[in-house]
Amino acid sequence: MPRKTPGQHFLLSAKARSLSLRDVMRMTDEEAMAMFRAIRWASTEGEAVCPECGCVACYAYASRPIFKCKGCGKQFSVTSGTIFASRKLTIRDYLLAIVIFINAAKGISSLQLARDLGVQYKTAFVLTHKLREAMAAELRGMVLNGTVEVDGCYVGGHVRPANRKVDRVDRRLAENMNGKRKCVVVMRQREGRTLPFALTSEAEGVSLTLCKPPSSSSVSVSRRQPLLKGSGAIAPSPKGGSRPGSRPLRWVCARAVSSGSAAKELTALGCSAVR
């Protein structure tokens, strides 16, 4: 399937700047609360929804910033049932932390976030881990459709060579590695979402996408949970010219799986890499 004419990238468009650090710093506490409500209860346009029973018939207290459900009678706040429950900071501080965290192109350390928010290192450390946990929970159980491309790269685990040539070892062997090297494998649906994985080798990334040709449109590519539907990420080698069947599956493989141990695994399973 040919790609569409590339246009402006999403990160360069105005839609990617929906919430900036400048806008949050100019907010009052009431405006920050309204923004947090609009983000959390986006399906009801900021109207409160009970986290216990899911009832939308709720009314707000005039003396305190909490709500009460008319169905079950439970009292809750805008942060109840979220990672910010039992909070100590203001809503505006949490919005600032979210904007700083997600806008950091190369990540942000807890020490830097602690200096930006004026809090202790322990507070920033717990907050960053909560944000990472929330981002991972959003991707859990996600299913990719259509054409999915896979790529990976190795990060970390550098072993410094010895000064003398006679003392140097082959650092490509497993016994000469320090065990800190990780492979970041990314599955991206064309014009869609992205699934990242931190694995020990590139071959494990291939095993996540390999599966037998299904009888239906749903494809279970992992023993743990299905990740892809429809087209997958590997191209079965046709035997005798064309692919058999009236509705052949179209698979696209990443550049990374065309070399190394991943290619050997593909060859053993009768698959070929498609560039």
C-alpha positions as CSV (number, residue, x, y, z in Angstrom):
1,M,0.0,0.0,0.0
2,P,1.6,3.3,-1.0
3,R,2.1,6.0,1.6
4,K,0.1,9.1,1.4
5,T,1.8,12.4,0.5
6,P,3.6,13.5,3.7
7,G,2.3,16.8,5.1
8,Q,3.0,18.7,8.3
9,H,4.1,16.6,11.2
10,F,1.7,16.5,14.1
11,L,4.3,17.7,16.6
12,L,4.8,20.8,14.4
13,S,1.1,21.7,14.2
14,A,-0.9,23.9,16.6
15,K,-2.8,20.9,17.9
16,A,0.3,19.6,19.6
17,R,0.5,22.9,21.6
18,S,-2.9,22.5,23.3
19,L,-1.5,23.0,26.8
20,S,1.7,25.0,27.3
21,L,3.7,25.9,30.3
22,R,2.9,29.6,29.8
23,D,-0.8,29.0,29.9
24,V,-0.6,26.9,33.1
25,M,1.5,29.5,34.9
26,R,-1.1,32.2,34.1
27,M,-4.0,30.1,35.5
28,T,-5.7,30.8,38.7
29,D,-6.7,27.9,41.1
30,E,-10.2,27.9,39.7
31,E,-9.1,27.8,36.1
32,A,-6.6,25.0,36.9
33,M,-9.4,23.0,38.5
34,A,-11.6,23.6,35.5
35,M,-8.8,22.4,33.2
36,F,-8.2,19.3,35.3
37,R,-11.9,18.5,35.2
38,A,-12.0,18.9,31.4
39,I,-9.0,16.6,31.0
40,R,-10.3,13.9,33.4
41,W,-13.9,13.9,32.4
42,A,-13.5,14.7,28.7
43,S,-16.4,12.5,27.6
44,T,-18.9,14.6,29.7
45,E,-17.2,17.9,28.9
46,G,-15.9,18.4,32.5
47,E,-19.1,17.3,34.3
48,A,-18.3,15.1,37.3
49,V,-18.7,11.3,37.1
50,C,-18.7,9.1,40.2
51,P,-15.6,6.9,40.3
52,E,-17.5,4.3,42.3
53,C,-20.6,3.6,40.3
54,G,-20.1,5.7,37.2
55,C,-23.2,7.8,37.7
56,V,-23.3,11.2,36.1
57,A,-25.9,12.6,38.5
58,C,-23.6,14.4,40.9
59,Y,-23.7,17.8,42.6
60,A,-20.9,20.0,43.9
61,Y,-20.5,21.3,47.4
62,A,-20.5,25.0,47.9
63,S,-18.1,25.0,50.9
64,R,-15.6,22.5,49.6
65,P,-14.2,21.5,46.2
66,I,-15.8,18.0,46.3
67,F,-18.8,16.2,44.8
68,K,-21.4,13.8,45.9
69,C,-23.1,11.1,43.9
70,K,-26.9,11.0,43.9
71,G,-26.8,7.3,43.1
72,C,-24.5,5.8,45.7
73,G,-24.0,8.8,48.0
74,K,-20.2,8.6,47.8
75,Q,-18.2,11.8,48.2
76,F,-15.3,12.3,45.9
77,S,-13.0,15.0,44.5
78,V,-11.6,15.7,41.1
79,T,-8.5,13.6,41.9
80,S,-10.3,10.6,43.5
81,G,-9.4,7.4,41.9
82,T,-6.4,8.9,40.1
83,I,-2.6,8.9,40.7
84,F,-3.1,12.3,42.4
85,A,-5.5,11.1,45.1
86,S,-4.7,12.3,48.6
87,R,-2.7,15.1,47.1
88,K,-0.6,17.6,49.0
89,L,0.2,20.1,46.2
90,T,-2.3,22.3,44.3
91,I,-3.9,21.3,41.1
92,R,-1.9,24.0,39.2
93,D,1.4,22.4,40.5
94,Y,0.3,19.0,39.1
95,L,-0.6,20.6,35.8
96,L,2.9,22.2,35.7
97,A,4.5,18.9,36.5
98,I,2.6,17.2,33.7
99,V,3.5,19.9,31.1
100,I,7.1,19.9,32.1
101,F,7.3,16.1,32.0
102,I,5.6,15.5,28.7
103,N,7.3,18.4,26.9
104,A,10.8,17.3,27.7
105,A,12.1,15.9,24.5
106,K,14.9,13.8,26.1
107,G,13.2,13.2,29.4
108,I,13.6,15.1,32.7
109,S,15.3,14.1,35.9
110,S,13.6,14.2,39.3
111,L,16.2,16.7,40.6
112,Q,15.4,19.1,37.8
113,L,11.6,18.7,38.3
114,A,12.2,19.3,42.1
115,R,13.9,22.6,41.3
116,D,11.2,23.7,38.9
117,L,8.4,23.0,41.3
118,G,10.1,24.0,44.5
119,V,9.6,20.6,46.2
120,Q,11.8,18.0,47.7
121,Y,13.6,15.4,45.6
122,K,11.5,12.6,47.1
123,T,8.3,14.3,46.1
124,A,9.5,14.8,42.5
125,F,10.8,11.2,42.4
126,V,7.4,9.8,43.3
127,L,5.5,12.2,41.0
128,T,7.6,11.3,37.9
129,H,7.1,7.6,38.6
130,K,3.4,8.1,38.9
131,L,3.3,9.9,35.6
132,R,5.3,7.1,33.9
133,E,2.9,4.5,35.4
134,A,-0.1,6.4,34.1
135,M,1.4,6.6,30.6
136,A,2.1,2.9,30.6
137,A,-1.4,2.1,31.8
138,E,-2.8,4.0,28.8
139,L,-0.9,1.7,26.4
140,R,-1.8,-1.5,28.2
141,G,-4.1,-3.7,26.1
142,M,-3.8,-1.4,23.0
143,V,-4.4,-3.0,19.7
144,L,-2.8,-1.8,16.4
145,N,-4.5,-2.2,13.1
146,G,-3.5,-2.0,9.4
147,T,0.1,-1.6,8.5
148,V,2.4,-1.8,11.5
149,E,6.1,-1.1,11.3
150,V,8.7,-2.3,13.8
151,D,12.1,-1.0,14.6
152,G,14.5,-1.2,17.5
153,C,17.8,0.1,18.8
154,Y,20.2,-0.9,21.5
155,V,20.8,1.5,24.4
156,G,23.4,1.4,27.2
157,G,25.6,-1.4,28.4
158,H,28.9,0.1,27.0
159,V,32.0,-1.9,28.1
160,R,35.2,0.2,28.1
161,P,38.0,-1.7,26.2
162,A,41.2,-2.3,27.9
163,N,44.2,0.0,27.3
164,R,46.5,-2.8,26.1
165,K,45.5,-4.6,22.9
166,V,46.5,-8.0,24.3
167,D,44.1,-7.5,27.2
168,R,41.1,-6.6,25.1
169,V,38.2,-9.1,24.7
170,D,35.4,-9.5,22.1
171,R,32.7,-7.2,23.6
172,R,30.1,-8.8,21.2
173,L,30.1,-12.0,23.2
174,A,27.5,-12.4,26.0
175,E,30.1,-13.4,28.6
176,N,32.0,-10.1,28.1
177,M,28.9,-7.9,28.5
178,N,27.8,-6.2,31.7
179,G,24.1,-7.1,31.3
180,K,23.0,-3.5,31.2
181,R,22.4,-3.3,27.4
182,K,18.7,-3.0,26.5
183,C,16.9,-3.1,23.2
184,V,14.1,-0.5,22.7
185,V,11.6,-2.0,20.2
186,V,8.8,0.3,18.9
187,M,5.8,-0.8,16.9
188,R,4.0,2.0,15.1
189,Q,0.9,1.9,13.2
190,R,0.9,4.1,10.1
191,E,-0.9,7.3,10.9
192,G,-1.8,5.8,14.3
193,R,-0.5,5.0,17.8
194,T,2.9,3.6,18.9
195,L,3.8,0.8,21.3
196,P,7.2,0.8,22.9
197,F,9.0,-2.1,24.6
198,A,12.2,-2.4,26.6
199,L,13.7,-5.9,25.8
200,T,17.0,-7.6,26.2
201,S,17.5,-8.4,22.5
202,E,16.0,-7.6,19.1
203,A,14.9,-11.2,18.6
204,E,12.5,-10.8,21.5
205,G,10.9,-7.9,19.6
206,V,10.4,-10.2,16.6
207,S,8.8,-12.9,18.8
208,L,6.2,-10.3,19.9
209,T,5.0,-9.9,16.3
210,L,5.4,-13.4,15.0
211,C,2.3,-15.5,14.8
212,K,0.7,-18.1,12.6
213,P,-1.6,-16.8,9.7
214,P,-5.0,-16.4,11.4
215,S,-8.3,-17.7,10.0
216,S,-10.0,-14.5,10.9
217,S,-9.0,-10.8,10.8
218,S,-7.8,-10.8,14.4
219,V,-4.2,-11.6,15.0
220,S,-2.8,-12.6,18.4
221,V,0.9,-11.8,18.1
222,S,1.9,-12.5,21.7
223,R,1.3,-15.2,24.2
224,R,0.5,-12.6,26.8
225,Q,-1.9,-10.2,25.0
226,P,-2.9,-9.4,21.4
227,L,-1.1,-6.3,20.0
228,L,-2.0,-6.3,16.3
229,K,-5.1,-6.9,14.2
230,G,-5.4,-7.4,10.5
231,S,-2.0,-6.9,9.0
232,G,1.0,-7.8,11.1
233,A,4.7,-7.0,11.1
234,I,6.2,-9.9,9.3
235,A,6.0,-10.9,5.7
236,P,5.6,-14.7,5.0
237,S,7.8,-15.8,2.1
238,P,5.6,-16.9,-0.8
239,K,6.3,-20.4,-2.0
240,G,5.9,-20.7,-5.7
241,G,5.6,-17.1,-6.6
242,S,2.3,-15.6,-5.3
243,R,0.8,-15.8,-1.9
244,P,-2.0,-18.4,-1.7
245,G,-5.5,-17.5,-0.8
246,S,-8.0,-15.0,-2.1
247,R,-7.4,-12.5,0.7
248,P,-3.6,-12.6,1.3
249,L,-2.2,-11.0,4.4
250,R,0.1,-8.1,3.8
251,W,2.9,-7.9,6.3
252,V,5.5,-5.2,6.7
253,C,8.8,-5.8,8.5
254,A,11.1,-3.2,10.1
255,R,14.5,-2.4,9.0
256,A,15.9,-3.7,12.2
257,V,14.7,-7.3,11.8
258,S,16.5,-7.7,8.5
259,S,19.9,-8.3,10.2
260,G,21.4,-10.3,13.0
261,S,19.7,-12.9,15.1
262,A,16.3,-11.6,14.2
263,A,16.9,-12.4,10.5
264,K,18.0,-15.9,11.4
265,E,14.8,-16.4,13.4
266,L,12.7,-15.1,10.5
267,T,14.5,-17.5,8.1
268,A,13.9,-20.4,10.3
269,L,10.2,-19.7,10.4
270,G,10.0,-19.3,6.6
271,C,9.6,-15.5,6.6
272,S,11.5,-12.7,4.8
273,A,12.1,-9.1,5.6
274,V,10.3,-6.6,3.5
275,R,12.0,-3.2,3.0
